[in-house]
Amino acid sequence: MAHGDTEKQIKACSDAGVVELLAMPFELAFLKATIQQILELAAERAAGTQEAISADKEMPPPQLLLIDDEPEMGRSVRRMLGRDRQLDVMVACSGHAGLDAAHRTHPDLVLLDVRMPGMDGVEVLRALKADERTRTIPVVMLSAVNDSCTIEKAMAEHAEQYLVKPVAPQRLRQIVQERLGVRVASA
């Protein structure tokens, strides 16, 4: 066989994914060492694939941040949405605490009350949307305030939706499912 033919065969083998090519004659010890190296390489690749699969399985659930000054609302939303661990529900009891939590955790969705002491919900919404770190977080207003002026202000500040309390649990689950793409079990 001519030298050029050998080069073509080696290239064809390499293109086909051959890891190691042995030319005869060779020592038995060399063959064993080569096989051992190939097995170790295969084991490393398999472990890397298994780690990637495990990492996918361990993805944390989406985070929802409720900003509402009424502690009962926080308990209620946790009961409605956080039971099956498909969703991590965090609660902040003031506008300032909500902004801090949003900056710290970058939640996947914010449910935001309007009427709160200190910093109201529309001010919080404005601050969230003005900040590069939080502007893409969808915000759904969830409030007992049902006047068109407040609703228009919230929508002008880029709220995704405005829900008037009390909200039926199935409606809230539906909204969260639509926004986050996760199934939220019934309480």
Accessible surface in RSA format (square Angstrom, percent):
REM  Atomic radii and reference values for relative SASA: ProtOr
REM  Chains: A
REM  Algorithm: Lee & Richards
REM  Probe-radius: 1.40
REM  Slices: 20
REM RES _ NUM      All-atoms   Total-Side   Main-Chain    Non-polar    All polar
REM                ABS   REL    ABS   REL    ABS   REL    ABS   REL    ABS   REL
RES MET A   1   168.95  87.5  81.29  53.8  87.66 208.7  91.25  77.6  77.70 102.9
RES ALA A   2    65.25  60.0  50.29  77.6  14.96  34.0  61.12  86.1   4.13  10.9
RES HIS A   3   139.10  76.0 126.86  88.2  12.24  31.3  93.34  96.2  45.76  53.2
RES GLY A   4    40.10  49.5   0.00   N/A  40.10  49.5  33.69  92.4   6.42  14.4
RES ASP A   5    66.03  46.3  64.29  64.0   1.74   4.1  11.95  28.1  54.08  53.9
RES THR A   6    51.88  36.9  51.88  52.6   0.00   0.0  39.64  53.2  12.24  18.5
RES GLU A   7    87.96  50.5  84.39  63.8   3.56   8.5  31.99  61.9  55.97  45.7
RES LYS A   8   150.19  73.3 141.99  87.1   8.20  19.5  94.76  85.3  55.44  59.1
RES GLN A   9    92.19  51.5  88.57  64.7   3.62   8.6  35.79  76.2  56.39  42.8
RES ILE A  10    75.25  42.8  74.49  55.5   0.76   1.8  74.49  53.6   0.76   2.1
RES LYS A  11   130.27  63.6 125.33  76.9   4.94  11.8 100.08  90.1  30.18  32.2
RES ALA A  12    60.88  56.0  50.16  77.4  10.72  24.4  56.20  79.1   4.68  12.4
RES CYS A  13    38.68  29.3  35.74  39.9   2.94   6.9   4.13  10.5  34.54  37.2
RES SER A  14    71.53  60.4  56.72  75.7  14.81  34.1  21.34  45.4  50.20  70.3
RES ASP A  15   103.76  72.7  66.11  65.8  37.64  89.0  33.57  79.0  70.19  70.0
RES ALA A  16    85.31  78.4  42.62  65.8  42.69  97.1  55.59  78.3  29.72  78.7
RES GLY A  17    55.08  67.9   0.00   N/A  55.08  67.9  35.74  98.1  19.33  43.3
RES VAL A  18    67.41  44.4  45.16  40.9  22.25  53.6  51.37  44.6  16.04  43.5
RES VAL A  19    81.08  53.3  48.15  43.6  32.93  79.3  53.92  46.8  27.16  73.7
RES GLU A  20    78.84  45.3  59.14  44.7  19.70  46.9   5.64  10.9  73.20  59.8
RES LEU A  21    89.39  49.8  65.17  46.6  24.22  60.9  65.67  46.1  23.71  63.8
RES LEU A  22    48.59  27.1  24.18  17.3  24.41  61.4  25.96  18.2  22.64  60.9
RES ALA A  23    85.07  78.2  65.30 100.8  19.76  45.0  71.46 100.6  13.61  36.0
RES MET A  24   162.03  83.9 132.76  87.9  29.27  69.7  93.91  79.8  68.12  90.3
RES PRO A  25   132.05  96.2 112.93 102.9  19.12  69.5 114.45  94.5  17.60 109.4
RES PHE A  26    74.54  37.3  39.58  24.5  34.96  91.0  50.33  30.5  24.22  69.3
RES GLU A  27   132.01  75.8 127.19  96.2   4.82  11.5  46.12  89.2  85.89  70.1
RES LEU A  28   118.12  65.8 109.49  78.3   8.62  21.7 111.57  78.4   6.55  17.6
RES ALA A  29    74.18  68.2  63.99  98.7  10.19  23.2  68.33  96.2   5.85  15.5
RES PHE A  30   106.25  53.2 100.17  62.0   6.08  15.8 105.22  63.8   1.03   2.9
RES LEU A  31    48.90  27.2  48.90  35.0   0.00   0.0  48.90  34.3   0.00   0.0
RES LYS A  32   132.26  64.5 125.78  77.2   6.48  15.4  76.67  69.0  55.58  59.2
RES ALA A  33    52.33  48.1  44.33  68.4   7.99  18.2  51.32  72.3   1.01   2.7
RES THR A  34     6.96   5.0   6.38   6.5   0.58   1.4   2.72   3.7   4.24   6.4
RES ILE A  35    83.25  47.4  83.02  61.9   0.22   0.5  83.25  59.9   0.00   0.0
RES GLN A  36    94.18  52.7  93.27  68.2   0.91   2.2  34.94  74.4  59.24  44.9
RES GLN A  37   113.61  63.5 108.08  79.0   5.53  13.2  34.56  73.6  79.04  60.0
RES ILE A  38    63.60  36.2  62.22  46.4   1.38   3.3  63.13  45.5   0.46   1.3
RES LEU A  39   106.14  59.1 101.70  72.8   4.43  11.1 102.01  71.6   4.13  11.1
RES GLU A  40    89.59  51.4  85.15  64.4   4.43  10.6  33.17  64.2  56.42  46.1
RES LEU A  41    59.24  33.0  57.02  40.8   2.22   5.6  58.57  41.1   0.67   1.8
RES ALA A  42    54.40  50.0  45.48  70.2   8.92  20.3  50.66  71.3   3.74   9.9
RES ALA A  43    63.28  58.2  50.37  77.7  12.91  29.4  58.47  82.3   4.81  12.7
RES GLU A  44   120.29  69.1 107.53  81.4  12.76  30.4  45.10  87.2  75.19  61.4
RES ARG A  45   150.04  63.0 139.96  71.3  10.08  24.0  60.90  83.2  89.13  54.0
RES ALA A  46    62.38  57.4  50.80  78.4  11.59  26.4  58.37  82.2   4.02  10.6
RES ALA A  47    50.92  46.8  42.77  66.0   8.14  18.5  49.99  70.4   0.93   2.5
RES GLY A  48    36.94  45.6   0.00   N/A  36.94  45.6  29.95  82.2   6.99  15.7
RES THR A  49    81.81  58.2  75.28  76.3   6.53  15.6  54.51  73.2  27.30  41.3
RES GLN A  50   103.39  57.8 103.14  75.4   0.25   0.6  42.59  90.7  60.80  46.1
RES GLU A  51   122.00  70.0 115.17  87.1   6.83  16.3  46.42  89.8  75.57  61.7
RES ALA A  52    57.85  53.2  48.84  75.4   9.01  20.5  56.49  79.6   1.36   3.6
RES ILE A  53    73.96  42.1  73.09  54.5   0.87   2.1  73.90  53.2   0.06   0.2
RES SER A  54    43.71  36.9  42.28  56.4   1.43   3.3  21.56  45.9  22.15  31.0
RES ALA A  55    62.33  57.3  48.87  75.4  13.46  30.6  55.63  78.3   6.70  17.8
RES ASP A  56   103.90  72.8  92.78  92.3  11.11  26.3  24.93  58.7  78.96  78.8
RES LYS A  57   162.67  79.4 125.91  77.3  36.76  87.5  85.10  76.6  77.58  82.6
RES GLU A  58   133.08  76.4 106.53  80.6  26.55  63.2  45.33  87.7  87.74  71.6
RES MET A  59   139.32  72.1 119.10  78.8  20.21  48.1  91.73  78.0  47.59  63.0
RES PRO A  60   104.31  76.0  87.17  79.5  17.13  62.3  92.24  76.2  12.07  75.0
RES PRO A  61    52.69  38.4  41.96  38.2  10.73  39.0  48.40  40.0   4.29  26.6
RES PRO A  62    30.71  22.4  25.53  23.3   5.18  18.8  30.55  25.2   0.16   1.0
RES GLN A  63    47.83  26.7  47.83  35.0   0.00   0.0  10.42  22.2  37.40  28.4
RES LEU A  64     0.00   0.0   0.00   0.0   0.00   0.0   0.00   0.0   0.00   0.0
RES LEU A  65     0.53   0.3   0.53   0.4   0.00   0.0   0.53   0.4   0.00   0.0
RES LEU A  66     0.35   0.2   0.35   0.3   0.00   0.0   0.35   0.2   0.00   0.0
RES ILE A  67     0.00   0.0   0.00   0.0   0.00   0.0   0.00   0.0   0.00   0.0
RES ASP A  68     0.63   0.4   0.36   0.4   0.27   0.6   0.11   0.3   0.52   0.5
RES ASP A  69    46.47  32.5  31.11  31.0  15.35  36.3   5.60  13.2  40.86  40.8
RES GLU A  70    91.12  52.3  89.89  68.0   1.23   2.9  27.70  53.6  63.42  51.8
RES PRO A  71    81.11  59.1  75.49  68.8   5.62  20.4  78.97  65.2   2.14  13.3
RES GLU A  72    89.96  51.6  89.24  67.5   0.72   1.7  61.00 118.0  28.96  23.6
RES MET A  73    27.91  14.5  24.96  16.5   2.96   7.0  10.73   9.1  17.18  22.8
RES GLY A  74     2.30   2.8   0.00   N/A   2.30   2.8   2.21   6.1   0.09   0.2
RES ARG A  75   127.53  53.5 123.84  63.1   3.69   8.8  59.17  80.9  68.36  41.4
RES SER A  76    26.85  22.7  26.40  35.2   0.45   1.0   7.30  15.5  19.55  27.4
RES VAL A  77     0.00   0.0   0.00   0.0   0.00   0.0   0.00   0.0   0.00   0.0
RES ARG A  78   116.83  49.1 112.96  57.6   3.87   9.2  41.41  56.6  75.42  45.7
RES ARG A  79   116.48  48.9 113.52  57.9   2.96   7.0  57.99  79.3  58.48  35.4
RES MET A  80    21.17  11.0  20.72  13.7   0.45   1.1  20.48  17.4   0.69   0.9
RES LEU A  81     0.87   0.5   0.00   0.0   0.87   2.2   0.51   0.4   0.36   1.0
RES GLY A  82    24.57  30.3   0.00   N/A  24.57  30.3   6.40  17.6  18.17  40.7
RES ARG A  83   144.44  60.6 111.81  57.0  32.64  77.7  28.39  38.8 116.05  70.3
RES ASP A  84    50.68  35.5  29.05  28.9  21.63  51.1  32.95  77.5  17.73  17.7
RES ARG A  85   201.98  84.8 188.71  96.2  13.27  31.6  65.15  89.0 136.83  82.9
RES GLN A  86    89.19  49.9  86.58  63.3   2.61   6.2  10.98  23.4  78.21  59.3
RES LEU A  87     4.11   2.3   0.03   0.0   4.07  10.2   0.03   0.0   4.07  11.0
RES ASP A  88    55.72  39.0  51.08  50.8   4.64  11.0  12.04  28.3  43.68  43.6
RES VAL A  89    11.76   7.7   1.51   1.4  10.24  24.7   1.51   1.3  10.24  27.8
RES MET A  90    35.02  18.1  33.65  22.3   1.36   3.2  24.08  20.5  10.94  14.5
RES VAL A  91    42.50  28.0  12.38  11.2  30.12  72.6  12.38  10.8  30.12  81.7
RES ALA A  92     7.67   7.1   2.73   4.2   4.94  11.2   7.67  10.8   0.00   0.0
RES CYS A  93    69.83  52.8  59.41  66.3  10.42  24.5  29.02  73.5  40.82  44.0
RES SER A  94    35.81  30.3  35.80  47.8   0.01   0.0  27.16  57.8   8.64  12.1
RES GLY A  95     0.37   0.5   0.00   N/A   0.37   0.5   0.00   0.0   0.37   0.8
RES HIS A  96   111.97  61.2 110.74  77.0   1.22   3.1  78.18  80.6  33.78  39.3
RES ALA A  97    42.51  39.1  34.59  53.4   7.91  18.0  39.20  55.2   3.31   8.8
RES GLY A  98     0.00   0.0   0.00   N/A   0.00   0.0   0.00   0.0   0.00   0.0
RES LEU A  99    20.92  11.6  20.92  15.0   0.00   0.0  20.92  14.7   0.00   0.0
RES ASP A 100    85.46  59.9  81.27  80.9   4.20   9.9  16.74  39.4  68.72  68.5
RES ALA A 101     8.64   7.9   8.64  13.3   0.00   0.0   8.64  12.2   0.00   0.0
RES ALA A 102     0.07   0.1   0.00   0.0   0.07   0.2   0.00   0.0   0.07   0.2
RES HIS A 103    60.58  33.1  37.72  26.2  22.87  58.5  30.03  30.9  30.56  35.6
RES ARG A 104   174.21  73.1 137.34  70.0  36.87  87.8  76.95 105.2  97.26  58.9
RES THR A 105    44.28  31.5  24.89  25.2  19.39  46.2  31.74  42.6  12.54  19.0
RES HIS A 106    91.66  50.1  81.87  56.9   9.80  25.1  61.13  63.0  30.53  35.5
RES PRO A 107     1.12   0.8   0.00   0.0   1.12   4.1   0.03   0.0   1.09   6.8
RES ASP A 108    64.80  45.4  55.10  54.8   9.69  22.9  12.14  28.6  52.66  52.5
RES LEU A 109     0.00   0.0   0.00   0.0   0.00   0.0   0.00   0.0   0.00   0.0
RES VAL A 110     0.00   0.0   0.00   0.0   0.00   0.0   0.00   0.0   0.00   0.0
RES LEU A 111     0.00   0.0   0.00   0.0   0.00   0.0   0.00   0.0   0.00   0.0
RES LEU A 112     0.00   0.0   0.00   0.0   0.00   0.0   0.00   0.0   0.00   0.0
RES ASP A 113     4.88   3.4   4.77   4.8   0.11   0.2   0.03   0.1   4.85   4.8
RES VAL A 114    10.95   7.2  10.95   9.9   0.00   0.0  10.95   9.5   0.00   0.0
RES ARG A 115   167.71  70.4 160.53  81.8   7.18  17.1  71.71  98.0  96.00  58.2
RES MET A 116    14.44   7.5   0.00   0.0  14.44  34.4   2.99   2.5  11.45  15.2
RES PRO A 117    94.14  68.6  77.12  70.3  17.02  61.9  89.05  73.5   5.09  31.7
RES GLY A 118    79.96  98.6   0.00   N/A  79.96  98.6  34.78  95.4  45.18 101.2
RES MET A 119    31.80  16.5  31.11  20.6   0.70   1.7  31.63  26.9   0.17   0.2
RES ASP A 120    52.84  37.0  51.79  51.5   1.05   2.5  13.51  31.8  39.33  39.2
RES GLY A 121     0.00   0.0   0.00   N/A   0.00   0.0   0.00   0.0   0.00   0.0
RES VAL A 122     9.46   6.2   9.46   8.6   0.00   0.0   9.46   8.2   0.00   0.0
RES GLU A 123    72.87  41.8  70.06  53.0   2.81   6.7  18.10  35.0  54.77  44.7
RES VAL A 124     0.00   0.0   0.00   0.0   0.00   0.0   0.00   0.0   0.00   0.0
RES LEU A 125     0.00   0.0   0.00   0.0   0.00   0.0   0.00   0.0   0.00   0.0
RES ARG A 126   109.60  46.0 107.76  54.9   1.84   4.4  54.21  74.1  55.39  33.6
RES ALA A 127    31.49  29.0  20.45  31.6  11.04  25.1  27.78  39.1   3.71   9.8
RES LEU A 128     0.06   0.0   0.06   0.0   0.00   0.0   0.06   0.0   0.00   0.0
RES LYS A 129    32.64  15.9  22.62  13.9  10.02  23.9  14.84  13.4  17.80  19.0
RES ALA A 130    74.01  68.0  46.07  71.1  27.94  63.6  54.93  77.3  19.08  50.5
RES ASP A 131    32.16  22.5  25.25  25.1   6.92  16.4  15.16  35.7  17.00  17.0
RES GLU A 132   143.77  82.5 122.89  93.0  20.88  49.7  34.96  67.6 108.80  88.8
RES ARG A 133   141.89  59.6 130.11  66.3  11.78  28.0  73.23 100.1  68.67  41.6
RES THR A 134     0.28   0.2   0.17   0.2   0.11   0.3   0.17   0.2   0.11   0.2
RES ARG A 135   106.57  44.7  99.16  50.6   7.40  17.6  40.31  55.1  66.25  40.2
RES THR A 136   109.63  78.0  84.44  85.6  25.19  60.0  74.03  99.4  35.60  53.8
RES ILE A 137     3.18   1.8   0.86   0.6   2.32   5.6   3.14   2.3   0.04   0.1
RES PRO A 138    29.14  21.2  28.46  25.9   0.68   2.5  29.14  24.1   0.00   0.0
RES VAL A 139     0.08   0.1   0.08   0.1   0.00   0.0   0.08   0.1   0.00   0.0
RES VAL A 140     0.00   0.0   0.00   0.0   0.00   0.0   0.00   0.0   0.00   0.0
RES MET A 141     0.00   0.0   0.00   0.0   0.00   0.0   0.00   0.0   0.00   0.0
RES LEU A 142     0.29   0.2   0.14   0.1   0.15   0.4   0.14   0.1   0.15   0.4
RES SER A 143     0.37   0.3   0.37   0.5   0.00   0.0   0.00   0.0   0.37   0.5
RES ALA A 144    68.27  62.8  49.30  76.1  18.97  43.2  49.60  69.8  18.67  49.5
RES VAL A 145    10.03   6.6   7.40   6.7   2.63   6.3  10.03   8.7   0.00   0.0
RES ASN A 146   102.93  71.0  75.24  72.7  27.69  66.7  15.94  38.4  86.99  84.1
RES ASP A 147    64.92  45.5  60.48  60.2   4.43  10.5  44.89 105.6  20.03  20.0
RES SER A 148    78.54  66.4  69.77  93.1   8.77  20.2  38.80  82.6  39.74  55.7
RES CYS A 149    76.15  57.6  71.82  80.1   4.33  10.2  31.30  79.3  44.85  48.4
RES THR A 150    22.16  15.8  22.14  22.4   0.02   0.0   4.39   5.9  17.77  26.9
RES ILE A 151    47.03  26.8  47.03  35.0   0.00   0.0  47.03  33.9   0.00   0.0
RES GLU A 152   117.23  67.3 110.32  83.5   6.91  16.5  44.97  87.0  72.26  59.0
RES LYS A 153   112.56  54.9 107.85  66.2   4.71  11.2  57.35  51.6  55.21  58.8
RES ALA A 154     0.00   0.0   0.00   0.0   0.00   0.0   0.00   0.0   0.00   0.0
RES MET A 155    83.34  43.2  70.08  46.4  13.26  31.6  69.71  59.3  13.64  18.1
RES ALA A 156    74.65  68.6  45.69  70.5  28.96  65.9  58.15  81.9  16.50  43.7
RES GLU A 157    40.94  23.5  40.94  31.0   0.00   0.0   1.43   2.8  39.51  32.3
RES HIS A 158   123.96  67.7 116.19  80.8   7.77  19.9  74.75  77.0  49.20  57.3
RES ALA A 159     7.70   7.1   0.00   0.0   7.70  17.5   0.00   0.0   7.70  20.4
RES GLU A 160    72.71  41.7  52.11  39.4  20.60  49.1   5.50  10.6  67.22  54.9
RES GLN A 161    35.58  19.9  34.40  25.1   1.18   2.8  15.38  32.7  20.20  15.3
RES TYR A 162    28.08  13.1   5.94   3.4  22.14  57.6   5.94   4.5  22.14  27.3
RES LEU A 163    15.12   8.4  13.34   9.5   1.78   4.5  15.12  10.6   0.00   0.0
RES VAL A 164    53.82  35.4  39.98  36.2  13.83  33.3  39.98  34.7  13.83  37.5
RES LYS A 165    31.82  15.5  22.39  13.7   9.42  22.4  20.68  18.6  11.14  11.9
RES PRO A 166   135.31  98.6 113.63 103.6  21.68  78.8 117.94  97.4  17.37 107.9
RES VAL A 167    24.22  15.9   6.17   5.6  18.05  43.5   9.63   8.4  14.59  39.6
RES ALA A 168    47.49  43.7  34.13  52.7  13.36  30.4  40.72  57.3   6.77  17.9
RES PRO A 169    58.39  42.6  58.39  53.2   0.00   0.0  58.39  48.2   0.00   0.0
RES GLN A 170   119.32  66.7 113.89  83.2   5.43  12.9  51.72 110.1  67.61  51.3
RES ARG A 171    89.88  37.7  88.06  44.9   1.82   4.3  38.65  52.8  51.23  31.0
RES LEU A 172     0.46   0.3   0.46   0.3   0.00   0.0   0.46   0.3   0.00   0.0
RES ARG A 173    28.01  11.8  28.01  14.3   0.00   0.0   4.18   5.7  23.83  14.4
RES GLN A 174    79.91  44.7  78.42  57.3   1.49   3.5  24.30  51.7  55.61  42.2
RES ILE A 175     0.49   0.3   0.49   0.4   0.00   0.0   0.49   0.3   0.00   0.0
RES VAL A 176     0.00   0.0   0.00   0.0   0.00   0.0   0.00   0.0   0.00   0.0
RES GLN A 177    49.46  27.7  44.93  32.8   4.53  10.8   9.23  19.6  40.23  30.5
RES GLU A 178   107.92  62.0  73.14  55.3  34.78  82.8  45.89  88.8  62.03  50.6
RES ARG A 179    84.50  35.5  57.10  29.1  27.40  65.2   8.24  11.3  76.26  46.2
RES LEU A 180    31.45  17.5   6.22   4.5  25.22  63.4  10.53   7.4  20.92  56.3
RES GLY A 181    69.83  86.1   0.00   N/A  69.83  86.1  36.78 100.9  33.05  74.0
RES VAL A 182    29.41  19.4  21.54  19.5   7.88  19.0  28.56  24.8   0.85   2.3
RES ARG A 183   184.23  77.4 174.44  88.9   9.79  23.3  71.07  97.1 113.17  68.6
RES VAL A 184     5.36   3.5   0.55   0.5   4.81  11.6   0.55   0.5   4.81  13.1
RES ALA A 185    41.78  38.4  32.37  50.0   9.41  21.4  39.79  56.0   1.99   5.3
RES SER A 186    83.62  70.7  62.09  82.9  21.53  49.6  31.78  67.7  51.83  72.6
RES ALA A 187    77.60  71.4  25.22  38.9  52.38 119.2  41.69  58.7  35.91  95.1
END  Absolute sums over single chains surface
CHAIN  1 A    11640.1       9641.7       1998.4       6494.5       5145.6
END  Absolute sums over all chains
TOTAL         11640.1       9641.7       1998.4       6494.5       5145.6
